[in-house]
Amino acid sequence: MPCPVFENGEKLVIQRGGGFCTVKSTPEREQAAVTFLKWLTDPQRNVEFVTKVGYMPVKQESFDVYLPTAIEALDDPKYVELYKAFLETQENYTFYTMPQVDTYLDLETRFEKGIRLQLTSGRKEYLDNGEDPAVLDQLILEPTTSGL
């Protein structure tokens, strides 16, 4: 499914990926790395690659021209649904990049850990109380005190 959106919220998703980098080397090796990256991100080749490993294509042409046809050739229904969701996301959502601040990664990591702790705690409380719907309502409606 595409990313969930709060009621009256904007359809936003973070643009990010695994990324590639090179290290200082000889000019020949650096050029070889550039050549490889251009080859891998060719729109048609990129779709062939990403649909085998579960990644999102990296170029608009990949979405527009090659991905719809590639989806029809997929055997695994999970991958079919994944790539249909990618198409919907690409068409209907706005992509943005993370703020370019030195502390962003630390803030993101702490936030993620805090959310996971809060969810784990809420699940435990829910299960400890016999899965009572009133407890679930209380967990959903009460503001957190975890300091997030």
C-alpha positions as CSV (number, residue, x, y, z in Angstrom):
1,M,0.0,0.0,0.0
2,P,1.1,3.6,-0.5
3,C,2.3,5.5,2.6
4,P,-0.6,6.3,4.9
5,V,-1.8,9.9,5.2
6,F,-3.4,11.6,8.2
7,E,-6.9,12.9,7.6
8,N,-6.6,16.3,5.7
9,G,-2.8,15.7,5.6
10,E,-0.5,16.1,2.7
11,K,0.7,13.2,0.6
12,L,4.4,13.5,1.4
13,V,7.2,10.9,1.3
14,I,10.9,11.2,2.0
15,Q,13.1,10.9,-1.0
16,R,16.0,8.7,0.0
17,G,17.8,5.6,-1.0
18,G,20.7,3.4,-0.3
19,G,23.0,5.7,-2.2
20,F,26.3,5.1,-3.9
21,C,29.6,6.6,-3.1
22,T,33.1,6.3,-4.4
23,V,36.4,6.8,-2.7
24,K,39.4,8.7,-4.0
25,S,41.2,6.4,-6.4
26,T,42.9,6.5,-9.7
27,P,41.2,8.5,-12.5
28,E,40.6,5.3,-14.4
29,R,38.8,3.6,-11.4
30,E,36.8,6.7,-10.7
31,Q,35.7,6.8,-14.3
32,A,34.8,3.1,-14.2
33,A,32.6,3.8,-11.2
34,V,30.8,6.7,-13.0
35,T,30.3,4.5,-16.1
36,F,28.8,1.7,-13.9
37,L,26.4,4.1,-12.2
38,K,25.3,5.5,-15.5
39,W,24.8,1.9,-16.8
40,L,22.8,0.9,-13.6
41,T,20.6,3.9,-13.7
42,D,19.7,3.7,-17.3
43,P,15.9,3.8,-17.1
44,Q,15.2,0.4,-18.7
45,R,18.1,-1.4,-17.1
46,N,17.2,0.2,-13.7
47,V,13.7,-1.3,-13.9
48,E,15.1,-4.7,-14.7
49,F,17.3,-4.5,-11.7
50,V,14.9,-3.0,-9.1
51,T,12.1,-5.3,-9.9
52,K,14.3,-8.3,-9.0
53,V,15.4,-6.8,-5.6
54,G,12.5,-4.8,-4.4
55,Y,13.9,-1.3,-4.9
56,M,12.2,1.8,-6.3
57,P,13.3,3.0,-9.7
58,V,15.5,6.1,-9.7
59,K,14.4,8.0,-12.8
60,Q,11.0,9.4,-13.9
61,E,11.3,7.7,-17.3
62,S,11.6,4.4,-15.5
63,F,8.2,5.0,-13.9
64,D,6.6,6.4,-17.0
65,V,7.9,4.0,-19.7
66,Y,9.2,0.8,-18.3
67,L,7.7,0.0,-14.9
68,P,4.1,-0.5,-16.0
69,T,5.2,-3.2,-18.4
70,A,7.6,-4.8,-16.0
71,I,4.8,-5.2,-13.4
72,E,2.8,-7.3,-15.9
73,A,5.7,-9.7,-16.1
74,L,6.1,-10.2,-12.4
75,D,5.1,-13.6,-10.9
76,D,5.1,-12.8,-7.2
77,P,1.9,-11.0,-6.1
78,K,3.8,-9.2,-3.3
79,Y,6.1,-7.6,-5.9
80,V,3.1,-6.7,-8.1
81,E,1.5,-4.9,-5.2
82,L,4.7,-3.3,-4.2
83,Y,5.3,-1.8,-7.7
84,K,1.7,-0.7,-8.1
85,A,2.1,1.1,-4.8
86,F,5.3,2.7,-6.1
87,L,3.5,3.9,-9.2
88,E,0.7,5.4,-7.1
89,T,3.2,7.0,-4.8
90,Q,5.2,8.5,-7.7
91,E,2.1,9.8,-9.3
92,N,0.2,11.2,-6.2
93,Y,2.7,12.1,-3.6
94,T,5.2,14.9,-3.2
95,F,8.8,13.8,-2.5
96,Y,11.0,15.8,-0.2
97,T,14.5,15.5,1.2
98,M,15.6,15.5,4.8
99,P,16.8,18.8,6.3
100,Q,20.5,19.3,5.5
101,V,21.7,19.8,9.1
102,D,24.6,18.0,10.8
103,T,22.4,16.6,13.6
104,Y,19.6,15.2,11.4
105,L,20.7,11.5,11.4
106,D,21.1,11.5,15.2
107,L,17.6,13.2,15.6
108,E,16.0,10.7,13.2
109,T,17.7,7.7,15.0
110,R,16.6,8.9,18.4
111,F,13.0,9.5,17.2
112,E,12.8,6.1,15.6
113,K,14.1,4.3,18.8
114,G,11.6,6.3,20.9
115,I,8.7,5.4,18.7
116,R,9.7,1.7,18.7
117,L,9.9,1.8,22.6
118,Q,6.5,3.5,22.8
119,L,4.9,1.0,20.4
120,T,6.4,-2.0,22.3
121,S,5.2,-0.6,25.6
122,G,1.7,0.0,24.3
123,R,1.5,-3.5,22.8
124,K,2.7,-5.1,26.1
125,E,0.1,-3.1,28.1
126,Y,-2.6,-4.1,25.6
127,L,-1.7,-7.8,25.8
128,D,-1.2,-7.7,29.6
129,N,-4.8,-6.4,29.9
130,G,-6.4,-9.2,28.0
131,E,-6.7,-7.3,24.8
132,D,-9.6,-5.2,26.3
133,P,-10.9,-2.8,23.6
134,A,-11.2,-0.1,26.3
135,V,-7.4,-0.4,27.0
136,L,-6.7,0.0,23.3
137,D,-8.9,3.1,23.1
138,Q,-7.0,4.5,26.1
139,L,-3.6,3.8,24.5
140,I,-4.6,5.4,21.3
141,L,-6.3,8.5,22.8
142,E,-3.9,9.3,25.7
143,P,-1.0,11.6,24.8
144,T,2.4,10.0,25.3
145,T,4.6,11.0,28.2
146,S,7.7,9.4,26.8
147,G,9.4,12.7,26.0
148,L,9.2,12.3,22.2
